[in-house]
């Protein structure tokens, strides 16, 4: 066996938008929303290694974090929310995780062996204990992985009808129906991560909803005071991997005694708290404050490539189920104006037609680029005439919890009106938007969101058959299955080129606008912060 360690209109819109911004107190677009996160290390941040205690400062104390939206849950596999991802990964770990370059690396698995990319022998690390003191065994892993396949929308077709069996307490056999070279990349995804938890927690979950947050991570869940804070304490029995820290992989240390994640929806409150020292780290720093923070000797900024901005479309119920209507919406929109509305300077965003993040080089493609950023309301009107559009409402959900979603929604509404579409903007707090998106498909036609970095196309939520109501498209399903089963990345890439062209030209499952940077801030008493699909809070110290 081989062992795998593979790792005129614009000015009018802008003026209108400025009036809206002045009238509203909304959250800034630092961290993204349900579906995004950082994908590289920061441009400006501390570069201390967690093992250098002198550089890091003394261990102990409390790390106080101000987050911009409440996580809908801490149950990792069930939510695409960034807040859920970041708040839960202090608690939970996965069999495989990712290095900084997004290559898979072992975490709770000691090794994974395969000869054919169809049968995988997963040897577990022995002696790893959950926060309840019980040792992790194969039965916990099997229950957790089967639940991940049931709950997560990033698993694609790879694991359809897959079987998991135990070979003793510390070995699990994964048997796929068909070979896939993308198996480990998918298992390592930080989005809706394959969290390993005790089997008894899963068995005791009422209606499949986890209420006991027990993992193997460096911090234990202590308390969640709704709409106020989540409290974690250091897990003294944590056993780190004997590898250098690298992205989400390698050695993790809980160098602070406790962490509080405070839910602070208002951006001015987060910023003021950071400046006064009430908070040590803050999500969602307003982009307009970037220069001021750079000039503050007591603060550090983190500006890092983060996610892709997009508008999700309802392909299950309502007017947007018609592909030609979706094509009309896409034809009408000016991506550059939308991104300028969301992010006040071109240094904070980039225009790109690729569904896959520009940093994942093996999957880069400009297929379908001619359908991106059309800004062609006349073409939109032609398509609307073809389907006999009769001024029906097109309901767009957005939120003031994230400025970039609200501001881009305002401009999109106006652009669509110019193309003859009766666009209506409906504003919710972020958790309510997520709930309505998943559970009330008849109440909306589109929503503003973002998508974080994934390592393979089948993990893209915008192409998922289950996310936000999903879609019924045999070509997408068949091509994704072919990508997953392709014997080489080169052959898979050719298939992905064809599928992205189809998405832009015909299907339009989302409207993709481009990518953007997130802006975080922290006090200089915090050392060791790194970023990889979101800020990482282990291997971090804080001094008084």
C-alpha positions in Angstrom: 0.0 0.0 0.0 1.1 3.6 -0.5 0.7 6.0 2.3 -1.0 9.3 1.5 0.1 12.5 3.1 -1.0 14.5 -0.1 -1.6 17.2 0.8 -24.2 58.4 -15.3 -25.9 55.3 -13.6 -23.0 54.5 -11.4 -22.7 58.0 -9.9 -26.4 58.1 -9.2 -26.3 54.7 -7.5 -23.2 55.6 -5.6 -24.8 58.8 -4.3 -27.9 56.9 -3.3 -25.7 54.3 -1.6 -23.8 56.9 0.4 -27.1 58.3 1.7 -28.2 54.9 2.8 -24.9 54.2 4.5 -25.0 57.5 6.3 -28.5 56.8 7.5 -27.8 53.2 8.7 -25.6 51.7 11.3 -24.5 48.5 9.7 -21.7 46.0 10.2 -18.6 46.3 8.1 -17.6 43.6 5.6 -14.5 42.3 7.4 -15.5 38.8 8.0 -17.8 37.3 5.5 -21.0 35.6 6.1 -22.4 32.2 6.0 -20.1 30.9 3.3 -16.7 32.5 3.3 -13.4 32.8 5.1 -9.8 33.6 4.7 -7.6 31.5 2.6 -4.1 32.8 3.1 -1.9 34.1 5.8 -2.3 37.8 6.6 -0.4 40.6 4.8 0.2 42.6 8.0 0.3 40.6 11.2 2.5 39.0 13.7 4.8 36.3 12.3 5.8 34.7 15.5 5.7 30.9 15.7 3.7 29.4 18.4 6.7 27.4 19.7 8.8 30.6 20.5 7.4 31.5 23.8 9.8 34.4 24.3 8.6 36.0 21.0 5.0 35.0 21.8 4.8 36.3 25.3 3.8 34.5 28.4 1.1 31.8 28.3 -2.1 32.2 30.3 -4.8 34.9 30.5 -7.9 35.5 28.5 -8.3 36.2 24.8 -11.4 38.4 24.1 -12.7 38.3 20.5 -15.5 40.5 19.1 -17.2 38.7 16.2 -19.6 40.4 13.9 -22.5 37.9 13.8 -23.7 35.2 16.0 -23.1 31.7 14.8 -26.3 29.8 14.1 -24.8 26.7 15.7 -21.5 25.2 16.9 -22.4 21.9 15.1 -19.7 22.1 12.4 -21.1 19.8 9.7 -24.5 21.4 9.6 -23.7 25.1 8.8 -21.9 27.0 6.1 -21.7 30.1 8.3 -18.3 31.6 8.8 -19.1 32.4 12.4 -20.0 28.7 13.0 -16.8 27.5 11.4 -14.5 29.8 13.4 -16.3 29.4 16.7 -16.6 25.6 16.5 -13.1 24.7 15.3 -11.6 25.6 18.7 -13.6 22.6 20.0 -13.6 20.0 17.1 -11.0 18.4 15.0 -11.1 16.3 11.8 -9.3 13.2 10.5 -7.6 15.3 7.9 -7.1 19.0 7.7 -5.3 21.5 5.4 -1.9 23.0 5.2 -1.5 26.7 4.3 -1.4 25.7 0.6 -4.6 23.7 1.0 -2.9 20.3 0.7 -4.4 17.7 3.0 -2.5 16.7 6.1 -3.2 14.2 8.9 -4.9 15.4 12.1 -6.8 12.8 14.1 -5.7 10.2 11.5 -2.2 8.8 12.1 -2.0 7.7 8.4 -4.2 6.9 5.5 -3.3 4.1 3.1 -4.8 3.2 -0.3 -3.8 1.4 -3.5 -6.7 2.4 -5.7 -8.3 5.6 -4.3 -11.3 3.5 -3.6 -10.5 1.6 -0.4 -8.9 3.7 2.3 -7.4 2.3 5.5 -7.5 5.1 8.1 -5.2 4.5 11.1 -6.2 6.6 14.0 -4.0 8.3 16.5 -4.2 6.4 19.8 -4.7 7.9 23.2 -6.6 11.0 21.9 -9.3 11.9 24.4 -12.5 13.8 24.0 -13.3 16.7 26.4 -15.4 14.3 28.4 -12.4 12.2 29.2 -13.3 9.3 26.9 -10.8 8.0 24.3 -11.6 8.4 20.6 -12.1 5.1 18.9 -13.2 3.8 15.5 -16.9 3.7 16.5 -16.8 7.5 17.3 -15.1 8.2 13.9 -17.6 6.1 12.0 -20.6 7.7 13.6 -19.1 11.2 13.0 -18.2 10.5 9.4 -21.6 9.0 8.6 -23.3 12.1 10.1 -21.0 14.4 8.1 -22.1 12.7 4.9 -25.7 13.2 6.0 -25.5 16.8 7.0 -22.8 18.5 4.9 -23.3 19.9 1.4 -19.6 19.8 0.4 -19.2 16.0 0.1 -20.3 15.9 -3.5 -20.8 12.5 -5.1 -17.6 10.9 -3.9 -19.2 9.4 -0.8 -22.5 8.2 -2.3 -23.2 4.8 -0.8 -19.8 4.8 0.9 -19.3 2.3 3.7 -17.3 2.8 6.9 -16.3 -0.2 8.9 -14.1 -0.7 12.0 -11.0 -2.9 12.0 -10.4 -2.8 15.7 -10.5 0.2 17.9 -8.0 2.3 16.0 -8.5 1.5 12.3 -11.4 2.5 10.0 -11.9 1.2 6.5 -13.6 3.6 4.0 -14.9 1.9 0.9 -16.1 4.1 -2.0 -18.4 2.9 -4.8 -16.0 4.4 -7.3 -12.3 5.6 -7.1 -11.7 9.3 -6.5 -8.4 11.2 -6.1 -10.3 14.0 -4.5 -11.3 12.0 -1.4 -8.8 13.5 1.1 -9.2 17.0 -0.2 -12.9 16.7 0.5 -12.5 15.2 3.9 -10.1 18.0 4.8 -12.5 20.8 3.9 -12.9 23.5 6.6 -16.3 24.3 5.3 -18.9 22.2 7.1 -16.0 20.2 8.5 -16.2 16.5 9.2 -16.0 17.1 13.0 -15.2 14.0 15.1 -17.3 13.8 18.2 -18.3 11.0 20.6 -20.8 8.5 19.3 -23.0 8.9 22.3 -23.4 12.6 21.6 -24.6 11.8 18.1 -26.9 9.0 19.5 -28.4 11.4 22.0 -29.0 14.2 19.5 -32.7 15.0 19.4 -33.9 15.2 15.7 -30.3 15.0 14.7 -29.4 18.4 16.4 -26.2 18.4 18.5 -26.6 20.2 21.8 -23.4 18.8 23.5 -20.3 20.3 22.0 -17.6 17.8 22.8 -14.6 17.4 20.6 -10.9 16.7 20.8 -9.6 20.3 20.2 -7.3 22.5 22.3 -10.3 24.3 23.9 -13.4 23.0 25.6 -16.8 24.5 25.3 -17.9 26.1 28.6 -20.9 28.3 28.1 -23.0 30.0 25.4 -25.0 33.0 26.5 -27.2 33.7 23.5 -26.5 37.0 21.7 -23.8 37.8 24.3 -20.8 35.5 24.2 -19.4 32.0 23.9 -16.9 30.9 26.5 -14.1 28.3 26.1 -11.5 27.0 28.5 -8.1 25.4 27.8 -8.3 21.6 27.5 -5.4 20.5 29.7 -5.4 16.9 28.3 -5.1 18.0 24.7 -2.6 16.0 22.7 -1.0 18.0 19.8 0.3 16.5 16.6 4.0 16.3 16.4 4.3 18.4 13.3 5.1 22.1 12.8 2.1 24.4 12.7 1.1 24.9 9.0 -2.3 26.4 8.2 -4.8 24.4 10.0 -2.5 21.5 10.4 0.4 20.6 12.8 0.9 21.5 16.4 -1.8 23.3 18.3 -1.4 24.7 21.7 -3.9 26.4 24.0 -1.6 29.1 25.2 -4.4 31.2 26.8 -6.5 29.9 29.7 -9.8 30.9 28.3 -11.4 32.5 25.2 -14.5 34.6 25.0 -16.1 35.2 21.6 -18.4 38.2 22.1 -21.3 38.7 19.7 -21.0 42.4 18.7 -23.1 43.2 15.7 -22.4 46.9 15.5 -19.1 47.7 13.8 -18.5 51.0 15.6 -18.8 49.1 18.9 -16.3 46.5 17.9 -13.9 49.2 16.7 -14.2 51.2 19.8 -13.8 48.1 22.0 -10.6 47.3 20.1 -9.2 50.8 20.5 -9.9 50.9 24.2 -8.6 47.4 24.9 -12.0 45.9 25.8 -11.4 43.4 23.0 -8.1 41.8 21.9 -9.2 40.9 18.4 -12.1 42.1 16.3 -13.8 40.8 13.1 -15.4 43.1 10.5 -13.3 46.2 10.8 -14.8 48.9 8.6 -12.6 49.4 5.5 -12.9 53.1 5.9 -10.9 52.7 9.2 -8.0 50.9 7.6 -5.6 53.8 7.4 -6.5 55.0 10.9 -5.7 51.6 12.3 -2.4 51.4 10.5 -1.5 54.7 12.2 -2.5 53.5 15.7 0.6 52.3 17.5 -1.4 50.1 19.8 -3.1 48.0 17.0 -2.2 45.6 14.2 -4.3 45.1 11.1 -4.8 41.9 9.1 -5.9 42.4 5.5 -6.1 39.0 3.8 -7.7 37.5 0.7 -10.9 36.1 1.9 -13.8 35.0 -0.3 -15.9 35.5 -3.4 -18.9 37.8 -3.3 -22.0 36.4 -5.0 -25.8 36.4 -5.1 -27.5 33.0 -4.6 -30.6 32.3 -6.7 -33.6 30.2 -5.8 -33.7 27.3 -8.3 -36.5 25.4 -6.5 -39.4 27.8 -6.2 -40.5 31.1 -7.7 -39.5 33.3 -10.6 -35.8 32.4 -10.5 -36.5 28.8 -11.4 -36.5 29.8 -15.0 -32.9 29.7 -16.3 -33.6 32.5 -18.8 -34.7 34.8 -16.0 -31.5 34.0 -14.2 -29.6 34.7 -17.4 -31.4 38.1 -17.6 -30.4 38.9 -14.0 -26.8 38.1 -14.7 -26.8 40.1 -18.0 -28.1 43.2 -16.2 -25.5 43.4 -13.5 -22.3 45.4 -13.5 -19.9 43.5 -11.2 -17.5 46.3 -10.9 -20.1 48.7 -9.6 -21.4 46.0 -7.2 -17.9 45.4 -5.8 -17.2 49.1 -5.5 -20.4 49.5 -3.5 -19.4 46.6 -1.2 -15.8 47.6 -0.8 -14.7 51.3 -0.9 -11.4 50.9 -2.6 -10.1 48.6 -5.4 -7.3 47.5 -3.1 -9.9 45.6 -1.1 -11.3 43.5 -4.0 -10.6 42.0 -7.4 -12.7 41.2 -10.4 -12.5 37.6 -11.6 -15.0 35.2 -13.3 -13.7 32.0 -11.7 -16.0 30.1 -9.4 -12.9 28.6 -7.8 -10.7 30.9 -5.7 -7.9 32.5 -7.7 -5.4 31.0 -5.2 -6.2 27.4 -6.0 -4.0 27.3 -9.1 -4.8 23.8 -10.4 -8.5 24.8 -11.0 -8.1 28.3 -12.4 -10.1 28.9 -15.6 -11.6 31.8 -17.5 -14.3 29.6 -19.1 -17.5 31.6 -19.5 -15.7 34.9 -19.0 -17.8 36.5 -21.8 -20.9 36.1 -19.6 -19.3 37.7 -16.6 -19.8 41.4 -15.7 -22.0 42.0 -18.8 -23.6 45.2 -17.5 -26.1 44.9 -20.4 -29.6 45.9 -19.3 -30.8 45.8 -23.0 -29.8 42.1 -23.3 -31.6 41.5 -20.0 -34.7 43.1 -21.4 -34.5 40.9 -24.5 -34.4 37.7 -22.3 -37.3 39.0 -20.2 -39.4 39.5 -23.3 -38.6 36.0 -24.4 -40.1 34.5 -21.2 -43.1 37.0 -21.0 -41.9 38.6 -17.8 -44.8 40.6 -16.3 -43.2 42.7 -13.6 -43.3 40.0 -11.0 -41.4 40.8 -7.8 -37.9 39.5 -7.5 -37.2 39.3 -3.8 -33.5 39.7 -2.7 -32.6 38.9 0.9 -29.7 40.8 2.5 -28.5 41.8 5.9 -27.1 44.8 7.7 -25.0 42.4 9.8 -22.5 42.6 6.9 -22.0 45.9 5.1 -20.7 44.3 1.9 -23.9 42.3 1.6 -26.2 45.2 2.3 -24.4 47.7 0.2 -24.1 45.4 -2.8 -27.7 44.5 -2.5 -28.7 48.2 -2.7 -26.8 48.6 -6.0 -28.0 45.3 -7.4 -31.6 46.3 -6.8 -31.2 49.6 -8.6 -29.3 47.9 -11.5 -32.1 45.3 -11.9 -34.8 48.1 -11.9 -32.9 49.8 -14.7 -33.2 46.5 -16.7 -37.0 46.3 -16.0 -36.9 43.8 -13.2 -39.2 44.6 -10.2 -36.4 43.9 -7.6 -37.4 44.1 -3.9 -34.7 44.3 -1.2 -35.7 42.5 2.0 -33.4 43.0 5.1 -33.0 40.5 7.9 -30.5 39.9 10.6 -28.0 37.2 9.4 -29.3 34.2 11.5 -32.9 34.9 10.3 -31.7 35.1 6.7 -30.1 31.8 7.0 -33.1 30.2 8.6 -35.4 31.6 5.9 -33.0 30.5 3.2 -33.0 26.9 4.3 -36.6 26.5 5.7 -38.8 28.9 3.7 -38.0 28.5 0.1 -41.2 30.1 -1.1 -40.4 33.4 0.6 -37.3 34.5 -1.4 -35.8 34.5 -4.9 -32.2 35.5 -4.2 -29.9 36.4 -1.3 -26.5 38.1 -0.9 -23.7 35.8 0.4 -20.1 34.9 -0.1 -18.2 31.7 -0.7 -15.0 30.8 1.0 -12.1 28.9 -0.5 -12.4 25.2 -1.2 -9.8 23.0 -2.7 -11.9 21.2 -5.4 -14.9 22.1 -7.5 -17.3 19.5 -6.0 -17.0 21.4 -2.7 -18.4 24.6 -4.2 -21.7 25.4 -2.5 -22.9 27.4 -5.5 -22.9 24.2 -7.5 -24.3 22.0 -4.8 -27.5 20.1 -5.3 -28.5 20.6 -1.7 -27.4 24.1 -0.7 -30.1 26.8 -0.5 -32.7 24.4 -1.8 -30.3 22.9 -4.3 -31.0 22.3 -8.0 -32.1 19.5 -10.3 -29.6 19.4 -13.1 -28.3 16.1 -14.5 -25.4 17.7 -16.4 -24.0 19.2 -13.2 -24.4 16.0 -11.3 -22.9 13.9 -14.1 -20.0 16.2 -14.7 -19.2 16.6 -11.0 -19.2 12.8 -10.7 -16.8 12.6 -13.7 -14.5 15.2 -12.1 -14.4 13.3 -8.9 -13.7 10.0 -10.7 -11.1 11.4 -13.2 -7.8 9.6 -13.0 -5.8 12.8 -13.2 -6.1 16.4 -12.2 -5.5 17.4 -15.8 -8.5 15.4 -17.0 -10.6 16.7 -14.2 -9.6 20.3 -15.0 -10.9 19.9 -18.6 -14.2 18.8 -17.3 -14.3 21.7 -14.8 -13.7 24.1 -17.7 -16.7 22.7 -19.5 -18.9 22.9 -16.3 -18.0 26.5 -15.5 -18.8 27.5 -19.1 -22.2 25.8 -18.7 -22.8 27.5 -15.4 -22.1 31.0 -16.8 -23.8 30.5 -20.2 -26.9 28.5 -19.4 -27.5 27.4 -15.8 -26.5 30.6 -13.8 -26.9 28.9 -10.3 -25.4 32.0 -8.8 -24.3 35.5 -9.9 -20.6 35.7 -9.2 -19.1 39.2 -8.8 -15.4 38.8 -7.7 -13.2 38.3 -4.7 -12.4 40.4 -1.7 -10.1 40.8 1.3 -11.2 40.7 4.9 -10.0 43.2 7.4 -9.4 42.3 11.0 -7.7 44.1 13.8 -6.0 43.1 17.1 -4.1 44.8 19.9 -0.4 44.5 20.0 -0.5 42.5 23.2 -1.8 39.6 21.0 1.0 37.5 19.4 0.8 34.6 17.0 -2.4 35.2 15.1 -2.4 33.4 11.7 -5.1 33.0 9.1 -6.3 30.1 7.0 -10.0 30.0 6.1 -10.4 32.4 9.0 -8.3 33.5 11.9 -6.6 30.9 14.0 -6.7 31.3 17.8 -4.6 28.5 19.0 -0.8 29.0 19.3 -1.7 32.6 20.4 -0.7 34.5 23.5 -2.1 37.7 25.0 -0.3 39.8 27.6 -1.8 42.4 29.9 
